[in-house]
Every structure is written in structure tokens, then in C-alpha cells.
Amino acid sequence: MSGGRMGGMGGMGGGMMGGMGGMGGMSGEYEGFDQQRARMRSYEIIYIIQETIDPDSWYDTGIGEGRINSFAGTQLIIWQTPEIHEKIRVFLDRMKALLGQQVAIEARFLVVDENFLQDVGLDVEITRLYVGDRWTFSDIDMGSFEATRPVGSDISGSLAATATSNPALGFGLSYGNPLDDLQVNFIIRATQMHANAKTLTAPKAMVMSGETTMLNVSTYSNYKSDSEYTTESITTTGVDRTFGYWEHEIDTIQEGVLMSVTPVITDDKKYVLLNISMSLNDVSFTTDTVTAVDPTVGLVSDTYDLPTMDVSSISTRVLVPDKGTVLLGGLTLTAEKEREAGVPGLSKIPLFGRLFSNRSEVKDKQILLILVKPTILLKEEVEAEAVSALQGE
């Protein structure tokens, strides 16, 4: 390069490094957890400079001799003429001014669970029934008592399991003795339960205008995803021994609320354009059984988990005033399960038919409401407030 070019580089080299150092606010958020991402951002800036500021003067994109190298992902070393250096300085100053536009995102996740259970069962068992001197009926069981036990849904908080596992929710009566012509046993099961639950989570994040932030309120669950039986043979003191064991694979699954927000500040600094994408993941598990043959003990079995995930998602683009609030709703999971069984004909008789039928009902609902509030934070305003607070003291 000519002396003029080198002189320009020497005169502006420190300024360019200082400029990128000032832009550390852009890459500083990445340095703590992903240095490579900061380097990619510096390459992006190099590309923009070479494509917008006198493209023909660059060695990589034109016919010139100018060059830009990235140093540590936070600084630029530039070989160019003083005129191009000045244009780059103005460009970087504008970039740093844009970096001073940040948005504070406040979110409210409200999860409302509503669970209802009603279970009425009557088990009538006739141990012995004499009809005249010739006919005798014994062990007559209606059979629908166990068939209509409530079945839980995949929505969290379902009350069906509580009613099924609690033997104290029913009682039995019996009439007759061995000398009677009629001996009847009654077992009555009557349960009605209702539960409400509310969970409020309020994450906050600071993000630059045009960047994306993730707000997740989730739980990671480990589960046994597979089972495999392995046998090995060893020899001890001249005796061959064979033993077997189960090998398990453990996987992780994520459930909860996952949301990404990309705010963009408008030119008048009064509104924020929000790009919001979110999903509600609800996971339930069932079990399956696998069998294998052990040469010593024969058939062996083990269980593993099968996850089922219900996903509700929503994406929207909305314009919100500064410090305004947008409400997102409609993420609802609902399940209803009814079971009814009885004796044909007899179960349809008004009032009396209740003795020959059983019925259970389970209703579960989960509602997710999201509130998002953006607050514009301009560098000049924040600095002015900080100075005013210091002077007030």
C-alpha cells in the first residue's frame, strides 16, 4: 500500500479499534456464553461495511486494496484511505447509537387449572335368590361397578386418580343371612370433587431493538425411554455362572411455556412492534412392558415410559405503545370423559333405574393467559435519569 493509505490507517487505526470496542455492547452479551457467535457478528459487520461503503475500494469485493480483519470478535483492523476511514467512523457511530435503543420485556404467565370429578357407583350382588321350590339363582353381579370407575385425562391436576386410589370414598351394605331366601350385598361409591389452581410466573428480560429474547418457564423431566436385557457369563473357581441385568436409556423432555419475543422500536420512539411466538407443552406418561428370556430364571420383564406431549402454540405480530400491555389468550387444553354402564332395560326405568346403572364424569381444563409489556429504554434518557438522581442526592 502507499504511504497515504498506511498513514490513513495509522491515523484511524486506534479509532477503529475503539469503535468496535464501543460496540462491545453488541457482542458483550454473547461473550459470556458464546464467543463464536460474537465472531460471526463481527464478520457480518465486515460484510456490511464492504458492501455499503465504496465497494470497489475493497480487495475482497472490488478492485481496490482495502482490507478488514476481525480481532477477537470485538475489534476491527482496517487498511484504507483516510476518506474511507471517516465514512466507516460515521457508520460505526450510527451503529452504536442504534445499540443504545433497548427494550425491557416484562411477561406474566398465568396458568389456571379447573378440575371436576363426579362418580356415582352402585354394585348390587345377589348371593342367593330362591324362586319357588324349583329355581335358585346365585352369584348375580351387576358388573358395571368397576367398569365405570373414572379415568383421568392427560391434563395436569386431573382428580380421577385421587378417587380411584382412595378406598374411603365408598361404603358397603348387606342384607340377609344364610337362612333367608334373598341375600343381597350393596356397595355404594359416591364422590364429587372440584379443584382450582392458579400459577403466576413473571420473567423479565432486556433486549436490544431488533434482537430476539427467549422467556421460558419450563420443567425438564428425565424418563426411562428404553429397556434392554443383557446376559453375561463369568467363571469363578472353575464354575461358570450366568447372570442378567436390564440396561436403561434415560432421555429428557421439556414441558411448560416457551416464548420468543422480538421487539422493534418505531422511528418516533413511541411504539414497539412485537413479534411473539409461544407454545404451551404439556407432557403425560404411560408405561409399556418389554420381556426377555434369561437362561437361568426364564422369562423376565421390565417397564419403560412412553411420553405424550400436547402442544398449543400461537404466533402474532402486534404494535404496542411504549409501556403498554398486550394480552395473549386462547391457549386452552380441555378434556371430558364420561363412562356409563348398566343393565339393559332396567337401567332406563325412571328413578328405579339408578339401582341398575353406574356413571362417572371427569372434566379437566387448563387455560394459559400471557401479558407482555414492553418498555423503551434509550441510552440518553437512562443516562439523564441517572445524572438527575445523583444530583438530587
ROPAGU-408593 format. One record per residue: x negated, y, z negated of N, C-alpha, C in turn. Coordinates in steps of 0.05 Angstrom, whole numbers, padded with zeros to 5 digits, always signed. Each point is the difference from the previous one (the first is absolute). Example, Ala and Ser with C-alpha at 12.3 -4.5 7.8 and 13.67 -1.06 7.14 Angstrom:
<recs>
-00264-00114-00156+00018+00024+00000-00018+00024+00000
+00007+00021+00014-00016+00024-00001+00015+00022-00014
</recs>
This chain:
<recs>
-00017-00024+00000+00017+00024+00000-00018+00025+00000
+00012+00021+00009-00015+00025+00000-00002+00012-00028
-00018+00019-00002-00003+00013-00027+00025+00014-00008
+00015+00011+00019+00025+00013-00007+00020-00019-00012
+00001-00023+00011+00019-00020-00011-00009-00008-00028
-00026-00005-00003-00010-00009-00026+00004+00023-00020
-00005+00024+00009+00004+00023-00018+00028+00002-00009
+00019-00004+00019+00028+00000-00007+00007-00021-00020
-00012-00023+00004+00005-00022-00018-00011+00006-00027
-00025+00012+00000-00012+00006-00026+00016+00021-00015
+00010+00020+00015+00015+00021-00013+00026-00009-00011
+00012-00020+00013+00027-00008-00009+00000-00027-00013
-00023-00014+00000+00000-00027-00011+00011-00002-00028
-00011+00018-00017+00010+00000-00028+00030+00006-00001
+00009+00019+00017+00028+00006+00000+00017-00023+00008
-00009-00016+00019+00016-00023+00009+00001-00021-00022
-00023-00005-00013+00001-00019-00021+00017+00010-00023
-00002+00026-00006+00018+00011-00021+00029-00002+00008
+00005+00004+00026+00028-00002+00009+00011-00028-00004
-00014-00020+00007+00009-00027-00004+00001-00007-00030
-00019+00011-00015+00002-00004-00029+00025+00012-00011
+00008+00024+00010+00025+00012-00009+00023-00017+00008
-00003-00015+00022+00022-00017+00009+00000-00027-00016
-00017-00001-00020-00001-00024-00017+00027-00005-00013
+00016+00021-00002+00027-00004-00011+00016-00019+00017
-00007+00000+00026+00014-00018+00018-00009-00028-00003
-00027-00003-00003-00011-00027-00003-00004-00009-00028
+00001+00020-00019-00005-00007-00028+00020-00020-00011
+00026+00002+00010+00020-00019-00010-00006-00028+00008
-00017-00003+00022-00006-00027+00009-00025-00011-00013
-00019+00018-00008-00026-00009-00009+00002-00018-00024
+00021+00004-00016+00002-00016-00024+00007-00029+00005
+00014-00005+00022+00010-00027+00005-00006-00010+00028
-00008+00017+00019-00004-00011+00027-00019+00019+00015
-00026-00004-00003-00020+00017+00014+00002-00003+00030
+00006-00023+00009+00002-00004+00029+00022+00017+00013
+00022+00003-00015+00022+00017+00011-00009+00029+00003
-00017+00009-00019-00010+00028+00003-00018+00002+00024
-00016-00020+00006-00017+00001+00024+00018+00001+00025
+00021-00015+00001+00018+00000+00023+00012+00028+00003
+00006+00014-00022+00011+00026+00003-00021+00020+00011
-00025-00003-00008-00021+00017+00011-00003-00004+00030
+00002-00026+00009-00002-00005+00029+00024+00012+00015
+00023+00001-00013+00023+00012+00012-00004+00031+00003
-00012+00012-00020-00006+00029+00002-00020+00006+00023
-00021-00018+00002-00019+00004+00021+00013-00002+00027
+00019-00019+00004+00014-00003+00025+00016+00025+00006
+00014+00010-00020+00017+00024+00004-00017+00024+00008
-00023+00004-00013-00018+00023+00006-00010-00002+00029
-00009-00024+00008-00011-00003+00026+00021+00002+00023
+00025-00006-00007+00021+00001+00020+00012+00028+00003
-00002+00016-00021+00014+00026+00000-00019+00024+00002
-00024-00002-00009-00019+00023+00001-00021-00005+00022
+00004+00014+00022-00019-00002+00023-00007-00029+00006
+00018-00016+00010-00006-00029+00003-00024-00005+00019
-00005+00017+00019-00022-00005+00019-00027+00005-00013
-00001+00012-00023-00026+00006-00012-00011-00023-00017
+00016-00022-00002-00009-00022-00017-00011-00022+00017
-00020-00014-00011-00013-00022+00014+00019-00024+00003
+00016-00005-00021+00017-00024+00000+00025+00003+00019
+00010+00025+00002+00025+00004+00015-00004+00016+00026
-00022+00014+00003-00004+00017+00023-00027-00003+00012
-00011+00023+00010-00026+00000+00013-00021+00015-00017
+00008+00009-00023-00018+00016-00017-00018-00018-00017
-00014+00013-00019-00019-00014-00017+00008+00001-00029
+00023+00012-00006+00008+00001-00028+00007-00027-00012
-00006-00002-00026+00004-00026-00014+00011+00006-00028
+00016-00020-00010+00009+00001-00028-00004-00028-00012
-00012+00000-00023-00004-00025-00015+00014+00003-00027
+00011-00022-00009+00013-00001-00027-00021-00010-00020
+00001+00013-00024-00018-00007-00021+00016-00007-00025
-00001-00026-00007+00014-00010-00025+00030+00004+00001
+00011+00006+00023+00029+00003+00002+00010+00026-00011
-00017+00018-00010+00009+00025-00012-00013+00024+00012
-00020-00003+00017-00015+00022+00011-00004-00005+00030
-00003+00023+00015-00006-00002+00028-00027+00014+00006
-00016-00012+00016-00025+00013+00010+00004+00006+00030
-00001+00026+00007+00008+00008+00026-00023+00014+00015
-00006-00009+00024-00019+00013+00018+00016+00014+00022
+00000+00027-00001+00015+00016+00020-00010+00028+00001
+00011+00016+00018-00007+00028+00002+00013+00016-00022
-00010+00024-00006+00012+00016-00021+00030+00006+00006
+00007+00005+00025+00027+00006+00007+00019-00024-00007
-00009-00024+00007+00017-00023-00006+00001-00005-00030
-00023+00006-00014+00000-00003-00029+00021+00018-00013
+00003+00024+00011+00019+00019-00011+00029-00010+00004
+00005-00010+00024+00027-00011+00005+00006-00024-00018
-00020-00016-00005+00004-00023-00018+00005+00009-00029
-00014+00021-00008+00004+00011-00027+00029+00010-00003
+00010+00014+00020+00027+00010-00001+00020-00024-00001
-00006-00020+00016+00017-00024+00000+00001-00014-00027
-00024-00003-00012-00001-00014-00026+00014+00017-00022
-00003+00027+00002+00014+00017-00020+00030-00004+00002
+00010-00002+00025+00029-00004+00003+00008-00027-00011
-00017-00020+00005+00006-00027-00011+00001+00001-00030
-00020+00013-00013+00000+00002-00029+00024+00015-00011
+00009+00020+00015+00024+00014-00008+00025-00018+00000
+00001-00017+00020+00022-00019+00001-00002-00020-00023
-00024-00007-00009-00003-00019-00022+00010+00012-00026
+00002+00026-00001+00011+00013-00024+00030-00003-00003
+00013-00011+00020+00029-00004-00001+00006-00029-00010
+00009-00002-00024+00006-00026-00012+00028+00000-00010
+00011-00024-00003+00027-00004-00009+00000-00020-00023
+00013+00009-00022+00004-00018-00022+00027-00015+00004
-00001-00026+00000+00023-00017+00004+00009-00012-00027
+00024+00005-00008+00011-00012-00024+00023-00018+00009
-00001-00024-00009+00021-00020+00008+00014-00011-00026
+00025-00006+00003+00015-00013-00021+00013-00025+00011
-00007-00023-00011+00012-00025+00009+00020-00009-00022
+00025+00000+00006+00021-00009-00019+00012-00026+00009
-00005-00021-00015+00011-00027+00007+00023-00006-00020
+00023-00005+00011+00024-00005-00016+00009-00029+00005
+00001-00016-00020+00010-00028+00002+00027-00002-00013
+00019-00013+00014+00026-00006-00011+00006-00029+00004
+00005-00014-00022+00004-00029+00000+00026-00007-00014
+00015-00018+00012+00026-00008-00012+00002-00030+00003
+00011-00012-00021+00005-00029+00000+00026-00006-00013
+00016-00018+00013+00024-00010-00012+00002-00030+00006
+00003-00016-00021-00001-00029+00003+00021-00012-00019
+00021-00012+00012+00020-00013-00016+00002-00029+00010
-00005-00019-00018+00001-00028+00007+00015-00016-00020
+00015-00019+00009+00016-00018-00017-00004-00029+00010
-00012-00016-00017-00005-00028+00006+00020-00017-00015
+00018-00013+00015+00020-00017-00012-00007-00029+00006
-00005-00016-00020-00007-00028+00004+00020-00017-00016
+00014-00017+00014+00019-00019-00013-00015-00026-00004
-00005-00006-00025-00014-00025-00006+00018-00024+00005
+00025+00002-00008+00018-00023+00004+00029+00010+00002
+00015-00010+00019+00027+00007+00004+00017-00024+00007
+00019-00006-00017+00018-00023+00005+00026+00010+00013
+00008-00014+00021+00026+00006+00013+00016-00026-00001
+00018-00001-00019+00015-00025-00004-00018-00022-00012
+00008-00024+00006-00015-00023-00010-00019-00012+00020
+00002+00009+00026-00016-00012+00021-00023+00017+00010
+00003+00026-00001-00020+00018+00012-00017+00013-00021
-00026+00000+00004-00019+00014-00018-00020+00015+00017
-00003+00026-00006-00020+00016+00014-00021+00009-00020
-00025-00002+00007-00021+00007-00018-00022+00015+00015
-00015+00016-00016-00023+00015+00011+00008+00018+00024
+00021+00016-00004+00009+00019+00020-00014+00026-00006
-00017+00009+00018-00015+00025-00003+00006+00019+00023
+00006+00025-00006+00007+00019+00021-00024+00005+00018
-00024+00000-00010-00024+00001+00016-00009+00027+00010
+00016+00021-00001-00008+00026+00010-00013+00018-00020
-00003-00010-00025-00011+00016-00021-00029+00007+00006
-00016-00019+00006-00029+00005+00006-00003+00011+00028
+00017-00006+00018-00003+00009+00028+00002+00031+00003
+00014+00012-00019+00004+00029+00003-00017+00017-00019
-00021-00012-00011-00018+00016-00017-00011+00022+00017
-00004+00024-00011-00009+00023+00015-00028-00004+00012
-00004+00010+00024-00026-00002+00013-00011+00028+00003
-00024+00004-00007-00013+00027+00001-00007+00008+00028
-00002+00026+00004-00008+00011+00026-00030+00005-00001
-00011+00009+00023-00028+00007+00001-00006+00028-00010
+00020+00015-00009-00004+00027-00010-00008-00002-00029
-00020+00016-00008-00010+00000-00027+00022+00007-00020
-00001-00012-00023+00019+00006-00022+00026-00016+00001
+00002-00020+00018+00024-00016+00002+00006-00014-00026
+00026+00000-00009+00007-00011-00026+00007-00030+00002
+00000-00011+00023+00009-00028+00003-00017-00019-00016
-00027+00004+00001-00018-00017-00015+00005+00001-00030
+00008+00023-00010+00005+00003-00029+00024-00017-00008
+00021+00001+00016+00024-00015-00007-00004-00030+00003
-00016-00008+00020-00004-00028+00005-00017-00013-00021
-00020+00015-00011-00019-00011-00019+00009+00002-00029
+00023+00013-00005+00009+00005-00028+00023-00019-00006
-00004-00022-00015+00022-00018-00006+00020+00011-00020
-00006+00022-00013+00018+00011-00020+00023+00015+00013
+00000+00002+00027+00022+00015+00013+00024-00017+00005
+00001-00024-00010+00024-00017+00004+00006-00015-00025
+00024-00012-00002+00007-00017-00023+00019-00022+00010
+00002-00021-00016+00016-00023+00007+00022-00006-00020
+00021-00011+00010+00023-00010-00016+00007-00028+00009
+00011-00015-00019+00008-00027+00007+00026-00007-00014
+00016-00016+00012+00026-00008-00012+00003-00030+00003
+00009-00013-00021+00005-00029+00002-00019-00016-00016
+00007-00026-00004-00017-00019-00013+00003-00027+00014
-00015-00019-00006+00001-00026+00015+00028-00013-00001
+00018+00007-00019+00026-00012-00001+00021+00014+00017
-00007+00025+00010+00019+00015+00015+00002-00010+00029
+00023+00004+00012+00003-00006+00028-00014+00021+00018
-00007+00024-00011-00013+00021+00015-00023+00011-00016
-00024-00001+00012-00023+00012-00013-00013+00018+00021
-00002+00026-00007-00009+00021+00019-00022+00016-00014
-00021+00007+00016-00021+00017-00009+00000+00026+00017
-00001+00023-00014-00001+00025+00013-00028+00014-00006
-00012+00009+00021-00024+00017-00004+00005+00026+00015
-00001+00022-00015+00006+00026+00011-00026+00016+00002
-00004+00013+00023-00023+00018+00003+00011+00026+00011
-00004+00021-00016+00010+00027+00008-00021+00020-00006
-00009+00014+00021-00021+00020-00003+00006+00024+00018
-00005+00024-00011+00001+00024+00016-00022+00018-00010
-00018+00008+00019-00023+00016-00007-00003+00023+00020
-00010+00022-00010-00005+00023+00018-00025+00014-00010
-00018+00008+00018-00025+00013-00008-00007+00021+00020
-00011+00022-00010-00010+00022+00016-00029+00006-00009
-00016+00006+00019-00028+00007-00006-00009+00022+00019
-00015+00019-00010-00011+00022+00016-00030+00003-00006
-00015+00003+00022-00029+00003-00002-00008+00025+00016
-00014+00018-00013-00009+00025+00013-00031+00001+00000
-00011+00003+00024-00028+00003+00003-00006+00026+00015
-00020+00015-00009-00005+00026+00012-00030+00003+00007
-00009-00011+00023-00027+00005+00008-00004+00027+00013
-00025+00010-00001-00007+00026+00013-00025-00004+00016
-00003+00016+00020-00024-00001+00017-00005+00028+00012
-00026+00006+00005-00008+00024+00014-00011-00009+00027
+00009+00013+00022-00009-00008+00026-00002+00025+00018
-00019-00001+00018-00003+00022+00019+00021+00000+00021
+00006+00023+00011+00020+00002+00020-00008-00016+00025
+00017-00018+00009-00006-00017+00023-00011-00026-00008
-00008-00004-00025-00011-00026-00009+00023-00017-00012
-00006-00025-00004+00020-00019-00011-00008-00010-00027
+00020+00000-00019-00005-00011-00026+00019-00024-00005
-00010-00018-00016+00016-00024-00007+00009+00001-00029
+00025-00004-00004+00012-00001-00027+00013-00027-00004
-00014-00018-00015+00010-00027-00003+00006-00005-00030
+00022-00012-00005+00007-00009-00027+00007-00030+00004
-00019-00017-00004+00003-00028+00007-00013-00018-00020
+00007-00025+00002-00011-00021-00017-00012-00022+00017
-00023-00009-00007-00013-00022+00015+00003-00025-00017
+00012-00021+00013+00005-00025-00014-00016-00022+00013
-00013-00016-00016-00014-00023+00009+00018-00024-00001
-00001-00017+00021+00017-00023+00000-00015-00024+00013
+00008-00024-00007-00012-00024+00010+00012-00006+00027
-00015+00004+00021+00011-00002+00027-00003-00027+00013
-00017-00017-00011-00004-00027+00012-00012-00018-00021
+00005-00026+00004-00012-00020-00018-00010-00023+00018
-00024-00009-00006-00012-00022+00015-00014-00019-00020
+00006-00026+00003-00010-00020-00018-00026-00011+00011
-00020-00001-00018-00027-00010+00008-00008-00022-00019
-00011-00021+00012-00010-00023-00016-00031-00002+00003
-00013-00007-00021-00029-00004+00000-00007-00026-00014
-00022-00012+00008-00009-00024-00012-00028+00005-00012
-00005-00009-00024-00026+00002-00013-00007-00027-00012
-00026-00004-00004-00009-00025-00012-00015+00007-00025
+00009-00011-00023-00012+00004-00025-00005-00027-00013
-00025-00004-00009-00007-00026-00013+00008-00024+00017
-00004+00003+00027+00006-00022+00018+00029-00004+00006
+00018+00017-00010+00028-00003+00004+00010+00022+00018
+00014-00007+00022+00012+00020+00018+00026+00010-00012
+00002+00026-00001+00025+00013-00010+00010+00020+00020
+00026+00000+00003+00014+00018+00019+00019+00017-00015
-00002+00026+00005+00019+00018-00013+00009+00021+00020
+00023+00011-00005+00012+00020+00018+00008+00025-00015
+00002+00022+00016+00008+00025-00012+00012+00017+00022
+00016+00020-00008+00014+00018+00018-00017+00025+00004
-00004+00009+00025-00013+00025+00006+00022+00020+00009
-00001+00023-00012+00021+00020+00006-00012+00025+00014
+00016+00011+00018-00007+00025+00013+00017+00022-00013
-00013+00022-00008+00013+00022-00013+00000+00024+00019
+00024+00010+00006+00003+00024+00017+00012+00022-00017
-00001+00025+00011+00010+00023-00013+00021+00013+00018
+00022+00009-00012+00021+00013+00015+00007+00026-00014
+00007+00021+00015+00005+00026-00010+00030+00006+00002
+00011+00010-00022+00028+00009+00000+00003+00027-00014
+00020+00014+00008+00005+00027-00011+00005+00020+00021
-00007+00025-00005+00006+00022+00018-00027+00009+00013
+00000+00001+00026-00023+00009+00015+00008+00024+00018
-00013+00023-00003+00008+00024+00014-00025+00015+00010
+00001+00009+00025-00020+00017+00011+00012+00027+00008
-00014+00022-00006+00010+00027+00006-00021+00015+00014
+00007+00013+00023-00018+00017+00014+00013+00028+00002
-00010+00019-00016+00011+00028+00001-00015+00017+00020
+00014+00018+00013-00012+00019+00018+00012+00028-00006
-00017+00019-00008+00009+00027-00007+00006+00016+00025
+00023+00013+00001+00007+00017+00023-00017+00025+00001
+00000+00014+00022-00017+00024+00004+00007+00022-00020
+00026+00003-00007+00008+00021-00019-00005-00007-00029
-00010-00024-00005-00007-00010-00027+00024-00001-00019
+00024-00003+00012+00024-00001-00017+00013-00027+00000
-00007-00017+00020+00013-00026+00002-00021-00022+00003
+00008-00024-00006-00018-00023+00003+00016-00021+00016
-00013-00009+00022+00012-00022+00016-00010-00026-00011
+00018-00017-00010-00007-00025-00013+00006-00023+00018
-00020-00017+00005+00004-00026+00013-00001-00021-00022
+00022-00013-00005+00002-00019-00023+00007-00028+00011
-00015-00019-00009+00006-00028+00005-00002-00015-00026
+00020-00016-00006+00000-00015-00025+00015-00026+00003
-00007-00018-00019+00013-00026+00000+00003-00010-00029
+00021-00015-00005+00005-00013-00026-00003-00030+00004
-00019-00012-00013-00005-00029+00003+00008-00014-00026
+00018-00019+00003+00009-00015-00023-00006-00030+00005
-00014-00013-00018-00010-00027+00004+00014-00019-00020
+00008-00023+00010+00010-00021-00016-00014-00026+00007
+00000-00019-00018-00015-00025+00005+00018-00024-00004
-00004-00020+00017+00011-00026-00003-00023-00020-00001
+00005-00024-00009-00021-00020-00002+00005-00023+00019
-00022-00012+00009+00001-00023+00017-00018-00021-00012
+00005-00025+00008-00015-00023-00012-00016-00014+00022
-00025-00006-00006-00017-00015+00018-00008-00026-00015
-00002-00022+00015-00007-00026-00012-00025-00011+00013
-00014-00016-00015-00024-00013+00011-00003-00027-00014
-00017-00017+00011-00004-00027-00011-00028-00001-00013
+00001-00007-00026-00025-00004-00015-00006-00030+00000
-00024-00008+00007-00006-00029+00001+00001-00014-00028
+00000+00016-00021+00001-00012-00027+00028+00000-00011
+00013+00023+00000+00026+00002-00013+00024-00001+00019
-00006+00001+00026+00022-00002+00020+00009+00028+00009
+00026+00004+00002+00011+00025+00011-00001+00022-00021
-00011+00023+00008-00002+00024-00018+00013+00023+00015
+00009+00020-00015+00013+00023+00012-00009+00026-00014
+00004+00022+00014-00007+00026-00011+00019+00020+00014
+00002+00024-00012+00017+00021+00011-00016+00024+00007
+00010+00016+00020-00012+00025+00007+00022+00020+00007
-00007+00025+00001+00020+00022+00003+00003+00007+00029
+00025+00007+00007+00007+00011+00026+00012+00027-00003
-00014+00022+00007+00011+00027-00004+00019+00008+00022
+00020+00015-00008+00018+00013+00019+00000+00029-00005
-00004+00017+00020-00002+00029-00003+00023+00013+00015
+00015+00016-00015+00021+00018+00012-00012+00028+00003
+00000+00010+00025-00012+00026+00005+00021+00019+00011
+00002+00023-00013+00017+00022+00009-00018+00024+00006
+00002+00011+00023-00018+00022+00008+00015+00023+00012
-00013+00024-00001+00011+00024+00011-00023+00018+00009
+00004+00013+00023-00019+00019+00011+00015+00025+00008
-00011+00023-00006+00014+00025+00006-00020+00023+00004
+00009+00021+00013-00016+00024+00005+00018+00023-00007
-00008+00016-00020+00018+00020-00010-00015+00026-00006
+00012+00023+00003-00012+00026-00006+00011+00009-00027
-00018+00004-00019+00007+00007-00027-00013+00027-00008
+00015+00018-00012-00012+00025-00009-00021-00005-00022
-00018+00018-00003-00021-00002-00021+00014-00003-00027
-00009-00020-00015+00011-00007-00027+00029-00009+00001
+00010-00007+00024+00026-00012+00003-00001-00030-00005
+00023-00013-00001+00001-00029-00006+00018-00013+00021
-00010-00023+00010+00016-00016+00019+00007-00026-00014
+00025-00009+00004+00010-00025-00012+00002-00021+00021
-00012-00023-00005+00002-00023+00017+00015-00021-00015
+00020-00011+00013+00016-00021-00012+00007-00022+00020
+00017-00017-00009+00010-00021+00019-00015-00026-00001
-00022-00001-00016-00015-00025-00003+00014-00017-00021
+00019-00016+00008+00017-00015-00019-00001-00030+00007
-00004-00016-00020+00001-00029+00002+00025-00010-00015
+00018-00014+00013+00025-00009-00012+00003-00030+00005
+00009-00014-00020+00006-00029+00003+00024-00007-00017
+00018-00015+00011+00023-00010-00014+00003-00030+00005
+00004-00015-00021+00003-00029+00003+00024-00009-00017
+00019-00013+00013+00024-00010-00013+00001-00030+00005
+00007-00015-00021+00003-00029+00002+00027-00008-00014
+00016-00015+00015+00026-00008-00011+00005-00029+00009
+00010-00016-00018+00006-00028+00005+00022-00009-00018
+00016-00019+00009+00022-00010-00016+00013-00024+00013
+00021-00009-00014+00015-00023+00010+00019+00009+00022
-00001-00012+00024+00019+00009+00021+00029-00001-00009
+00015+00021+00007+00028+00001-00007+00004+00010-00028
-00010-00014-00020+00004+00008-00027-00013+00027-00007
-00023+00005+00012-00014+00025-00006+00014+00024+00011
+00020-00003+00018+00014+00023+00012+00026+00006-00015
+00008-00015-00020+00024+00005-00014-00004+00024-00018
+00018+00020+00001-00003+00025-00016-00003-00007-00030
-00018+00014-00013-00006-00003-00029-00010-00028-00006
+00016-00021+00005-00007-00027-00007-00025-00009+00016
-00003+00011+00024-00022-00008+00017-00027+00007-00011
-00001+00019-00019-00026+00008-00012-00013-00023-00015
+00017-00019-00009-00011-00023-00014-00015-00020+00018
+00004+00004+00026-00011-00019+00019-00019+00013+00020
-00010+00023-00007-00019+00014+00017-00021+00015-00016
-00023+00004+00012-00022+00015-00012-00010+00021+00020
-00010+00022-00011-00009+00022+00017-00023+00015-00013
-00019+00008+00016-00022+00017-00010-00005+00022+00021
-00010+00023-00009-00005+00022+00018-00025+00015-00010
-00018+00006+00019-00024+00014-00006-00002+00023+00020
-00005+00025-00011-00003+00024+00017-00026+00014-00010
-00018+00004+00019-00026+00013-00006-00004+00022+00020
-00009+00023-00010-00006+00023+00018-00025+00015-00010
-00017+00007+00019-00023+00016-00007-00001+00024+00019
-00002+00024-00011+00001+00025+00016-00026+00015-00006
-00012+00010+00022-00024+00016-00003+00005+00028+00011
-00005+00020-00017+00003+00028+00007-00028+00013-00001
-00007+00016+00020-00026+00012+00001+00003+00030+00002
-00014+00015-00016-00001+00029+00001-00029+00008+00007
-00003+00017+00020-00027+00009+00008+00000+00030+00000
-00020+00012-00014-00002+00029-00002-00028+00008+00008
-00003+00015+00022-00026+00011+00009-00004+00028-00011
-00024+00006-00008-00008+00027-00009-00025+00008+00015
+00002+00022+00014-00023+00010+00016-00020+00014-00019
-00026-00008+00003-00022+00011-00016-00020+00012+00020
-00001+00026+00002-00019+00014+00017-00024+00008-00017
-00024-00003+00012-00024+00005-00014-00001+00028-00012
+00007+00019+00016-00001+00028-00009+00019+00005-00024
+00024-00011+00002+00019+00003-00022-00008-00013-00025
-00011-00024+00003-00010-00015-00024-00023+00015-00013
-00018+00010+00015-00023+00015-00011+00010+00026-00013
+00019+00014+00012+00011+00024-00011+00014-00005-00027
+00015-00022-00002+00013-00007-00025-00020-00007-00021
-00022-00013+00008-00020-00007-00020-00014+00025-00010
-00007+00018+00017-00013+00025-00008+00019+00016-00018
+00026+00002+00007+00019+00015-00017+00002-00013-00027
+00000-00026-00002+00002-00013-00026-00025+00006-00017
-00024+00001+00012-00024+00006-00014+00000+00030-00010
+00009+00017+00017+00001+00028-00007+00021+00005-00022
+00021-00015+00000+00021+00003-00020-00010-00008-00027
-00019-00019-00001-00011-00008-00025-00019+00021-00012
</recs>
